[in-house]
Amino acid sequence: MLNDTKIKKLKPMDKPYRIADQGGLCIEVRSTGAKLWRVRYRFAGKASMISLGEYPIIGLAEARQKQEEIKTLLANNIDPAAHRQQQKLDLNNIDKNSFAIIANEYAAERLSEKSQTYIDAFRRSMEKDVFGVIGHKNIKDVTSADVLKIMQNTVKRVQDQNNRGTGEVTAIENRKKIGSVMRYAIATLRAENDPTYAVREVIERPEVEHARPLTLAERKYFRSRIKSYGGAESTVNSILCLFYTMLRTVEIRRMQWSFIDFENKTITFEKQTREQLKKGMRLTKKNKTHIVPMSEQVYQILLRQKKLTGRKKYVFEAVYNGGMMPATTINRALQYIMQNVTAHDFRATASTLLNELGYDEKWIEKQLAHQEANKTKATYDHSKHLTERRQMLQDWADIIDSWEE
């Protein structure tokens, strides 16, 4: 019989050789010096041999334990080699049917018509919140408890970050994404139920805080505070342009110099093609052509901005790294200037005041780029009321400046 001392003294030779232990167990010494455990056995009258691993990774006691397991298989009329092969197949099947692999397959197969921005957001959610909990699991074994854990972890993660909300919306969106993957697995016969259904009401979506018009005191305070804001000039210009034009934050961020017509004093956001949308090139929320006439104030801002970023692609280029301005830049600046004010509050303020002053509601809605009820009509009237809207925006810019103390 072998012991550790004997095994350690075994030296390599020109050819491999084997030293027996007991019951068919032996150790094979290779010419390279490697020492491998082997077990001889007979099944259905045929002599066979199976490997148990390398010494000393597999020690003598463990090798003998594995030998006993082989004896048990033989006693139950199971071929140890065939049993091992089946185990490998089972492991491969689990790996192929893991949630992570099927989620990636779902993204490639079912999200191909979505924009790259949407696909990237899906993948970030999976990597950030989902795969760490269930990515390795066979998708059939994903439970409602797993989904609930992911949702609870998501809420905590978001709450641990400053200025990122309370997490419920992100958790709910993660549940929906998991549900989409599960239903894809059901459709492709790799799962039988959707565990997200049972926890769909566990976390409630917080009540939406709608935009509100600023009070006169708030408007005056905000307008005066912009002058003393110590941030980058591009950030200040972007906020002023946001207020003067009634555009959305995303439209300010995506504004390019190619959209600017200084001669006609217009900013034109073109409708994007399906291929452009898939690449994440959406310019406006509703993806329709939107022409913004410039007030004199906006015209002067853009002239100043041209000296800063005129050779770049985006009007309000990211200050430090170039490219599109990050989504958080304007919101963080607004919070620094005045707590509890959002970019959308600017739009609500403009809509409320201009309606109160008697401007045509159609001009205001057009300037806000709200969706036309008649979509066919909306396709062809992007320049409608341009002259009237130009005067309205000039009046609006003058009103804003009147708040400056």
C-alpha positions in Angstrom: 0.0 0.0 0.0 1.0 3.5 -0.7 1.6 6.3 1.8 2.7 10.0 1.3 6.3 9.3 2.0 6.5 6.6 -0.6 4.6 8.7 -3.1 7.0 11.7 -2.6 10.0 9.4 -3.2 8.7 8.2 -6.6 11.0 9.6 -9.3 10.2 10.1 -13.0 11.7 7.7 -15.6 12.1 7.7 -19.3 8.7 6.1 -19.6 5.5 6.4 -17.5 5.1 3.7 -14.8 2.4 2.9 -12.2 2.6 1.9 -8.6 -0.5 0.1 -7.1 -2.2 1.0 -3.9 -5.2 -1.3 -3.3 -8.5 -2.3 -5.0 -7.4 -1.1 -8.4 -6.2 2.3 -7.3 -2.7 3.2 -8.5 -0.5 6.3 -9.1 1.0 6.9 -12.5 4.4 8.7 -12.6 5.0 10.6 -15.9 8.4 11.3 -17.4 7.7 15.0 -16.6 7.4 14.2 -12.9 3.6 14.6 -12.8 1.9 12.0 -10.6 -1.7 11.1 -11.6 -4.2 8.9 -9.8 -5.8 6.1 -11.8 -8.4 3.4 -10.9 -8.7 0.1 -12.8 -12.1 -1.5 -12.9 -14.2 -3.9 -15.0 -17.7 -3.1 -16.2 -19.8 -5.5 -18.4 -16.8 -7.8 -18.7 -14.6 -5.0 -20.1 -11.4 -3.7 -18.4 -11.3 0.1 -18.1 -9.4 2.8 -16.3 -10.4 6.3 -15.0 -8.4 9.2 -13.9 -9.0 10.8 -10.4 -6.7 13.9 -10.7 -3.1 14.9 -10.0 -1.2 14.4 -6.8 -0.7 16.3 -4.5 -3.8 18.3 -5.5 -5.7 15.1 -4.9 -4.2 13.6 -1.8 -4.0 9.9 -0.9 -7.1 10.0 1.4 -9.2 11.8 -1.2 -8.1 9.4 -4.0 -9.2 6.4 -1.8 -12.5 8.1 -1.1 -13.1 8.6 -4.9 -12.2 4.9 -5.4 -14.9 4.0 -2.9 -17.4 6.1 -4.9 -16.5 4.2 -8.0 -17.1 0.9 -6.2 -20.6 2.2 -5.2 -21.4 3.0 -8.8 -20.2 -0.4 -10.0 -22.3 -2.1 -7.3 -25.3 -0.2 -8.7 -24.4 -1.4 -12.3 -23.3 2.1 -13.3 -20.3 2.6 -15.6 -18.1 5.2 -13.8 -16.7 6.6 -17.1 -20.2 7.0 -18.5 -21.4 8.6 -15.2 -18.6 11.1 -15.3 -19.4 12.0 -18.9 -23.1 12.6 -17.9 -22.0 14.8 -15.1 -20.0 16.9 -17.5 -22.9 17.1 -19.9 -25.2 18.2 -17.0 -22.7 20.9 -16.0 -22.5 22.1 -19.6 -26.3 22.2 -19.8 -26.5 24.3 -16.6 -23.9 26.6 -18.0 -25.6 27.0 -21.3 -28.9 27.6 -19.6 -27.6 30.0 -16.9 -29.5 33.3 -16.5 -26.5 35.3 -17.6 -26.1 33.4 -20.9 -29.8 33.5 -21.7 -30.0 37.2 -20.8 -27.2 38.0 -23.2 -28.9 35.9 -25.9 -32.1 37.8 -25.3 -30.3 41.1 -25.7 -28.9 39.9 -29.0 -32.0 38.4 -30.3 -34.9 40.4 -29.0 -33.4 43.9 -28.5 -31.8 44.1 -31.9 -34.4 46.7 -33.1 -33.8 48.8 -30.0 -31.4 51.7 -29.8 -27.8 51.0 -28.7 -28.5 53.3 -25.7 -31.4 51.1 -24.6 -29.3 47.9 -25.1 -26.4 49.4 -23.2 -28.8 50.3 -20.3 -30.1 46.8 -20.3 -26.6 45.3 -20.1 -25.6 47.8 -17.3 -28.6 46.8 -15.2 -27.7 43.1 -15.6 -24.0 43.6 -14.7 -24.7 46.1 -11.9 -27.6 44.5 -10.1 -28.7 41.1 -11.5 -25.9 38.8 -12.6 -24.2 38.9 -9.2 -27.2 37.2 -7.7 -28.6 34.9 -10.4 -26.2 35.1 -13.4 -24.7 31.7 -12.6 -28.0 30.0 -11.8 -29.8 27.7 -14.2 -32.7 29.9 -15.4 -35.2 27.2 -14.3 -33.9 27.6 -10.7 -34.4 31.4 -10.5 -37.0 32.0 -7.8 -39.2 34.9 -6.6 -36.9 35.2 -3.6 -34.0 35.8 -5.9 -35.8 38.5 -7.7 -36.9 40.1 -4.4 -33.3 40.1 -3.2 -32.2 41.8 -6.4 -34.8 44.5 -6.0 -33.9 45.1 -2.4 -30.2 45.3 -3.2 -31.0 47.7 -6.0 -32.9 50.1 -3.7 -30.0 50.0 -1.2 -27.4 50.6 -3.9 -29.2 53.6 -5.3 -29.9 55.1 -1.8 -26.2 54.8 -1.0 -25.4 57.1 -3.9 -25.9 60.9 -3.5 -28.5 62.7 -5.6 -29.6 59.5 -7.3 -33.1 59.0 -5.9 -34.6 56.4 -3.6 -34.1 53.4 -5.8 -37.7 52.1 -6.2 -38.0 53.0 -9.9 -34.7 51.3 -10.7 -35.6 48.2 -8.7 -39.0 48.0 -10.6 -37.2 48.4 -13.9 -34.8 45.6 -13.0 -37.7 43.4 -12.2 -39.2 44.1 -15.6 -36.0 43.3 -17.3 -35.6 40.0 -15.5 -39.2 39.2 -16.4 -38.5 39.9 -20.1 -35.6 37.4 -20.0 -37.7 34.8 -18.1 -40.5 35.0 -20.7 -38.0 34.7 -23.5 -36.6 31.5 -21.7 -40.2 30.2 -21.5 -40.8 30.9 -25.2 -37.6 29.0 -26.0 -38.5 26.1 -23.7 -35.8 26.6 -21.2 -38.0 27.7 -18.3 -41.5 27.1 -17.2 -42.6 30.1 -15.1 -41.8 33.7 -14.5 -40.8 34.3 -10.9 -41.1 38.1 -11.2 -44.9 37.9 -11.3 -45.2 37.1 -7.6 -43.1 40.1 -6.5 -44.6 42.7 -8.9 -46.3 44.7 -6.1 -43.7 44.3 -3.3 -42.0 47.6 -4.1 -44.3 50.4 -5.2 -43.3 53.1 -7.7 -43.0 56.4 -5.8 -45.6 59.1 -6.7 -44.4 61.2 -9.6 -43.4 64.7 -8.7 -44.7 66.7 -11.6 -42.9 69.8 -12.7 -44.1 73.1 -11.2 -43.9 76.7 -12.2 -41.4 78.7 -10.1 -42.7 81.5 -8.0 -41.7 85.1 -8.7 -39.3 85.0 -5.7 -37.8 81.8 -6.9 -37.4 83.1 -10.5 -35.6 86.2 -9.3 -33.4 84.3 -6.9 -32.5 81.8 -9.5 -31.7 84.4 -12.2 -29.5 86.3 -9.8 -27.7 83.2 -8.6 -26.7 82.2 -12.1 -24.4 85.3 -12.3 -22.5 84.2 -9.2 -22.3 80.5 -10.1 -18.6 79.5 -10.1 -18.9 76.6 -12.5 -17.6 76.3 -16.1 -18.8 78.9 -18.6 -20.2 76.2 -20.9 -22.4 74.9 -18.0 -23.7 78.4 -17.3 -24.4 78.9 -21.0 -26.2 75.6 -21.2 -28.5 76.5 -18.3 -29.3 80.0 -19.7 -30.0 78.4 -23.1 -32.2 75.8 -21.5 -34.3 78.5 -19.8 -34.5 80.8 -22.8 -35.4 78.1 -25.4 -37.8 75.9 -23.4 -35.8 72.9 -24.6 -35.3 69.7 -22.6 -32.0 68.9 -20.9 -31.3 66.0 -23.3 -31.8 68.3 -26.3 -29.4 70.9 -24.9 -26.8 68.1 -24.3 -27.3 66.7 -27.8 -27.2 70.1 -29.6 -24.5 70.1 -32.3 -22.9 73.0 -34.2 -24.3 71.5 -37.4 -27.8 72.3 -36.1 -27.0 76.0 -35.7 -27.9 78.5 -38.5 -26.6 81.9 -37.4 -27.8 83.6 -40.6 -31.4 82.6 -40.1 -31.1 82.5 -36.3 -32.5 79.0 -36.0 -31.6 75.7 -34.2 -32.9 72.6 -36.1 -33.1 69.2 -34.6 -33.8 66.7 -37.4 -35.9 63.6 -37.2 -33.7 60.5 -37.1 -34.0 57.4 -39.2 -34.6 54.0 -37.7 -30.9 53.1 -38.1 -29.8 56.2 -36.4 -32.2 55.5 -33.5 -30.8 52.0 -33.1 -27.3 53.7 -32.8 -28.6 55.9 -30.0 -28.7 59.0 -32.1 -32.2 60.3 -31.0 -32.1 64.1 -30.8 -35.6 64.9 -29.4 -37.9 63.0 -27.1 -40.6 62.4 -29.7 -38.1 62.0 -32.6 -39.5 64.7 -34.9 -38.0 67.7 -36.6 -38.0 70.6 -34.2 -37.0 74.1 -35.2 -36.2 76.6 -32.5 -36.0 80.3 -33.4 -33.2 82.2 -31.6 -33.9 85.1 -29.4 -31.1 87.7 -29.3 -30.0 86.4 -26.0 -29.6 82.8 -27.3 -27.9 84.2 -30.4 -25.3 86.0 -28.2 -24.8 82.9 -26.0 -24.1 80.7 -29.0 -21.6 83.3 -30.4 -19.7 83.2 -27.0 -20.0 79.4 -26.9 -18.6 79.1 -30.4 -15.3 80.5 -29.1 -15.2 77.7 -26.5 -16.4 74.7 -28.5 -16.8 75.8 -32.1 -14.3 73.2 -33.4 -16.0 70.4 -31.5 -19.1 68.4 -32.4 -21.4 69.4 -29.5 -22.3 73.0 -28.7 -22.1 72.3 -24.9 -19.1 69.9 -25.0 -18.2 68.0 -21.8 -15.8 70.3 -19.9 -13.1 67.8 -18.9 -13.3 64.8 -21.2 -14.9 66.2 -24.4 -17.8 64.6 -26.2 -21.5 65.0 -25.1 -22.1 66.7 -21.8 -22.9 64.1 -19.1 -26.5 63.7 -18.1 -25.8 64.8 -14.5 -23.9 68.1 -15.3 -26.9 70.4 -15.6 -28.9 68.8 -12.9 -26.1 69.1 -10.4 -25.5 72.7 -11.3 -29.2 73.5 -10.8 -29.1 71.9 -7.4 -26.1 73.9 -6.4 -27.6 77.1 -7.6 -31.0 76.4 -6.0 -32.3 73.4 -4.1 -35.4 71.6 -5.3 -35.5 73.0 -8.8 -35.4 70.8 -11.9 -34.8 71.6 -15.6 -38.4 70.5 -16.3 -39.6 73.2 -13.8 -38.3 75.8 -16.3 -40.6 74.4 -19.0 -43.5 74.4 -16.6 -42.7 78.0 -15.7 -42.6 79.1 -19.4 -45.8 77.3 -20.3 -47.7 78.7 -17.3 -46.5 82.3 -17.7 -46.9 82.5 -21.5 -50.4 81.1 -21.3 -51.3 83.6 -18.6 -49.9 86.4 -20.8 -52.2 85.4 -23.6 -49.8 83.8 -26.1 -51.5 81.2 -28.4 -51.4 77.8 -26.8 -50.5 76.2 -30.2 -47.3 78.3 -30.3 -46.4 77.3 -26.8 -47.0 73.6 -27.3 -45.1 73.8 -30.6 -42.1 75.4 -28.8 -42.3 72.8 -26.0 -42.1 70.1 -28.8 -45.2 68.3 -27.4 -46.6 65.5 -29.5 -49.2 66.6 -32.1 -52.4 64.4 -31.7 -52.5 64.0 -35.5 -49.2 62.3 -36.2 -49.4 62.6 -40.0 -50.0 66.3 -39.6 -47.1 66.6 -37.2 -44.8 65.2 -39.8 -45.2 68.2 -42.0 -45.7 71.2 -39.7 -42.3 71.4 -37.9 -41.8 75.0 -39.1 -45.4 76.1 -38.3 -45.9 79.4 -36.5 -42.1 80.1 -36.8 -42.5 83.9 -37.0 -44.9 84.0 -34.1 -42.8 81.7 -32.0 -39.7 83.8 -32.7 -41.4 86.9 -31.3 -42.7 84.8 -28.4 -39.3 83.5 -27.5 -37.8 87.0 -27.7 -40.5 88.2 -25.3 -39.8 85.2 -23.0 -36.1 85.9 -23.0 -36.7 89.6 -22.1 -39.1 88.5 -19.3 -36.4 86.2 -17.9 -33.8 89.0 -17.9 -36.3 91.3 -16.1 -36.0 89.0 -13.1 -32.3 89.8 -12.7 -31.8 91.9 -9.6 
